[in-house]
Amino acid sequence: MSAALSLEEAQARLLALAPALAPEACAVEQALGRYLAADLSAARTQPQADLSAMDGYALCGPGPWQRIGESRAGAPFAGSLTKGQCVRISTGAHLPFGADRVLLQEDAHLAGDTISTDEDPAAGSHVRVRGFDFREGDRLLVRGTAMTPARIALALAAGHGQVSVARPARIAILDTGDELAANPAHCAPHQIPASNGGMLAAMLAPLGSEVIRLGPIGDDHAALAAALSQAESADILITSGGASVGDHDLVQDALTRWGAQIAFWRIAIKPGKPMMVATRGAQVVLGLPGNPVSCFVTAFLFALPLVRAAMGAAAPLPRRHALVAGEALPAVGKRREFLRAVLGPDGARLSGSQDSSAQASLAAADCLIDRPADSPVLPAGTTITGFLLHNG
């Protein structure tokens, strides 16, 4: 039996297998969570004219100034100013021709239509110069960038109604095991509710994937073959449970009969060692462990990066963060460990039981602490590394 792969080697090998999904046009307002398939350049200049950054008076020349009109956002002053003239101006309004600065309204002294001040503002004061944000032709977002709310706003402001993104990944989810009950409200004494499929679908939802639920399926060759036949159109098949080599772990054999070839198996991490990767033509199969915490951790470290890579993400792997241990952390054995923890004022503390089936502590966790293999006991206050979760 070959040695278990390191996390980084397994991630690199998996991402190299990611299917390349064709680009498609997508309405900008529907692009949340999608990844750009091409660079995005500005189709217009922002702002298109010099604008006031504050409410006040647009001035021309030395004061005092005679007010001759008003410039409002969406209703600019139509004329131009000469020395000694000003207009009332609101934030975001066009600076009239001839004006070169804005006097804050709280600094202005009014006597009818005559405006004066104790201190004349310098030229350019409180003015947003044309094009200071971006100019037509500027590259604003690069290929592989995730579309976030702020980036959706930027694309719209830059004059785009559509963007080019990779089409959504089609992902089949198959959870297996005789012990799984499809109805969580009706479990026999020997059963547990099937929770992995729903968890995986929820983890994938922010990526805009098309999810096909195929489980739960019992440990039966015929039932597994029937379920796999429904995954023919999937870009990625994610299974949970049955990926090991016990007498009742049938997934590897079922995948082989289906025509898949095992690429690699077993990762030197805890939880999640029995993870498996296979291919079937352009399809990628990710076999995750059946224990819920193991399934979650491997989905976070492998399934989500795989889907991001398939959908064109420039940086598909989860972002690592520096954390502080809020309590002493136990020594680590021969496998690298990912501990479920909660961030607090004094740092990261374990969220409860670290058993691979402990779902309450997983639900409470908002970060994973990354502990290298063979690490000694770590005192509180030590800088550590980990990953932020989106559980809260």
N, C-alpha and C positions, 0 to 999 in steps of 0.2 A: 504494500500500500504506500502510495507517494505521500510525502510530508505535506502537512497543511500549509496553505499559502498565507503570506502576510496580507494584512488589510490592503496595503498600497498596491502590491502586485495583483491581488484579486480584482481590485477596482480598475486598474489599468487594463487588465485582460478583458474585463467585462465591457468597459467603455469602448474598447477597440471593436467589439462585436455589435455596437449599437446600430440599428437600421437607420438609413438616411431617409427621412420623410420628405416628400415633395412639398415645395412652397405653394401657398395659396394666398389670394387677397382676402383681407379681413377688415371689416369696419373697425376703425380705431377704438371706438367705444366698446367694442366686443372683444378687444385683444388682451384683456387682463390675464396675466399668467402665461401668455404666449411669448415666443422668442423670435426676434426679427431674423428674417432670412436674407436681408440685404441692409446695407447702411442706409440711414435716414438722414437726408439733407433738408435744410430749410427751404421751403418754396416761397417764403416771404421774409421781409425784414421786421424785426420786433425790437422796439416800437417803430412804427413807420414814420414817425415825426418826433420832434422834440416835445416832451410832455412835462407837465408839472408833477413833482413828486409830493407836493403838499397843497393844502388849501391856503389861499392868500391872494397876492396881486402880482401879475406879470408886469415887469417894469422895463421902461426904455429911457436911457439917459439918467442924468442926475435929478433928484427930487427938489421940491415936492412934485407930485404927479396928479394929473387930472384923470379921473376914471371916465372912460368913454364907452365901456361895454363889459361884456362878460364872456368867458370861455368855459364851457362845461364839458365833461366827458360825454362824447357823442354829439355835442352841439358846439363846434369850435367858433371862435370869433372870426367873422368873415373878413375884416379889414386888416390893416397893418398899423403899427404904432410909430410915432415919431417922438423925439426927445421931449420928456416932461409928461408923457402919457402913460397910462396903465390900464389894465382890465382886471376885473375880479376873475379869479381862476380857481378851479377845483382840482383835486387830485386826479391825475390821469387825463386831464384836458390838454388839448394842443396848445403849445406856446405860440402866441401870435407872431407873425413876421415883425421884426424890429425889437422884440423883447429878448433879453439875454439872461434874466434871472427872475427869481420869485421871492417876494417878501412875505414871510409868514404872517398870517392874519393876526396872530397874537402880538406881533411886533409893530403893527400898523396903527397910526393915529388917524382918525377920520374926522373931517370937518366938511360935511356935505359930500360933494364929489371930489374933494381934495384929500390926497393921501400923503402922509409924511411918516418919518420914522426917526428914531434916535441914532440908528446905526444902519447905514445902507449896506445891503448884502453884496458880496463880491459877485462878479460875473460868473455865471454857471451855477449859482447856488440853487439848490432844490430843483434841478432840472434833470430829467432822464433823457439823455441824448439819443437821438435816432440811432437805432441799431446797437445800442449798448448790450442788449441781451443776446441777440444773434442777428446775422445778416443773411439775406438770400444766398443760398449755395453753401453755407456753413454745414459741416457734418456734425450732427447733433447726437446721434445714437449709432452705434456700430452693430454690425451683424452679430447675432448671438446674445444681444441684450434682452433681458426679461422686461416685459411691459408691465410696469407698476402704475398705480394711479397718477403719480407725478409725471411719469413718462407718457402716459396717455394724454395728459393735459399739454405737455410739451409738443407732442405730435400734432394735436389739434391747433395749437397756437402757431405752429410752423406751417400751417396751411394744408394739412393732410387729412383726408376723410377716410383713407384706407392705408394699410401697411401690408407688406409682404411678410408672412410668417409661415413656419412649417405647419403642415396639416396636423390635426390632433392625432396622437398615437392611439391605435386601437389595442386595448389591453384586456386580455381574458384573465380572470381570477378564479382559481380552482382550489378550494380548501377541502382536504380529505381527512378521513378517519372514521372508523366505526363508532367512536365515542361522541361524535358531533351530532347535536340535535338542531334541526333547522328552525324550530320554533323555541325561542328562549324561555317561553312561559310554560313549556311542557317538556321537561327533561326526565327521562327514566333515571333511576338511581345510578346506573352505570354510565350516564351520559353527561356532557357539558354543553352549554350553548355554543353554537358555531359563531365565534366573534371575529376571527381573523379576516374573513372576507369583507365584512363591513368596515373593519379598521383599515384594510388596505385600500378599499374604494374611497374612503374618506381622506386618506393620505394623498391619493392621486387627484382628488377633485380640484385642488387649486391649480393644477397644471392643465386643466381643460381637456383631459383625455376622454376618449370614448371607452367606457368600461363595460365588459361583458361578464356577468356573474354566472359561474357554472357550478357552484357547490351549494351546500356540502355534499360530498360523495363518499360513500363507504369504501372500505378496503376490499374492493372487488374488481378483478380485471375487466370484466364486461362493462361494468358501470364506468370505470375510468376510461376505457376505450370510447364509449359513447360520449362522455364529456369532452374528451380530447377532439373528437370529430367536430365539435361545435366551436373549436378554437382555430379552425383552418384560416379564417380571415384576420386573425389577430397579428399585430406586429410583434407583440410581446405577450408571453404567457407567464403568469406568476402563480406558482402553486405554493401551498403551505401544508406541511405535514407529509409524512411518508417518504421523505427524501433520503433517509438513512438506509441501513442495510439489515434491519431486523426482519424477522420472519413475516411481519405484517406491513412492512414498508415497501409498498408496491409501485411507487411513483416512478422511480428510475427505470424499472423493467417496463412499465406501461409506456413511458416516453420512448424507450428504445424500440418497442414494437410499433409505435406511432411513426417512427422514422427519424427521431431526434438522435443526435450524437452528443455524448457527454463531453463538454469542453474542460471542465475542472470541477473539483468537489473538495470540500473541507477547507475551512478558513481558521487560522490560528487566533480566534477571538472568542470571548465569552461575554454574553451569550451569543450563539449563532454559529458554532463550529460546523454543523452538518449542512451548510448551505451548498447548493449545487447550481451549476450553469451548464446549459446545453444549447445546441442550435439545431434548427430544422430548416434548411435552406436559408432564407433571409430572416426567418423568425428566430427570436431569442427566448429561451426558457430560463426562468429564474426560479429555482426550487428553494423555498424558505423553510426553516424549521416550523414545527407545529406549535411549540410552546409560544403563548402570545407575546411575551416580552422578547423572546428570541426573534420572533417574526417581525415585531416592530423595529428592533434594532437593526436587523439585516435589511429591512425595507428602507429604513432611513439612510443606511450607509451604501446600499447597492441599488435597490429598486428605483428610488427617486432619482439618483444620479443617472441611471440607465435611461429613464424616460426623458429626463431633461436633455441628455445628450442626443437622443433620437429626435427631439423636437428642436434641436439646433442651439442649445445653450452653449455659450462660450466657456462658462465655468460651471460645470454640472455638479461638482462635488460639494458637500456641505461645508460651510465656512467655519473654520476653527477659531475659537476665542480663548483669550487668556482669562482664567478664573482664579479665585482664591478659595482654598479649602476652609470651610467654615467649622470644620471639626476634624479630628484625626481620622485618617483614612486607613483601612486595613491593608496588610501586605497582599501582594498579588502573586498568583501561582505561575505556571508555565505558559499560560495564554494571556494575551492582552485583554483587559477587562473594560467594559463600558458600564459605568455605574449610573443608576438613575438618581437624580438629585434635584433639590429645590434651591433656587437662589434666594438669599436673604441679605439683610444689612451686613452680616459678618462673613458672607461668602456662601459657598455651595455646601449644603448638608444633604446626606442621603435621605431619600424620600420615604424610606421604609425597607421592607424586605427586598433583597436582591435576588431572590429566587426567580428563575426564568418563567415561572407561571404566575407571579404575583402582579395582578393587573391593577390593584388599588394603588400600589406605590408607583406603577408606571403612569397611571392617570394623574397622580399628584405631581409628577416630575415636570420640570421645565428646562432641564438640561441633562446632557450625558457627560459624565466625567471620563476622560480617556486616561486609563492607567496602564503604562507599559508592563509587559511581562516581567516577572521576577522583581517587581518594585517592593521596597521595604515599607514598613509603616510610615505614613506621612503625617507630620504634625500639623495641627490647625494653623492657618495663616500662611501656609506655603502656596506659592503660585503654581497653578496646574493648568492644563488645557482641556477643552471640551467643546461641545456643540450645544447651541440653543435649540430647544424644541418649541413647538407652537401648540402646547397643550392648554394654554390659558390666555 
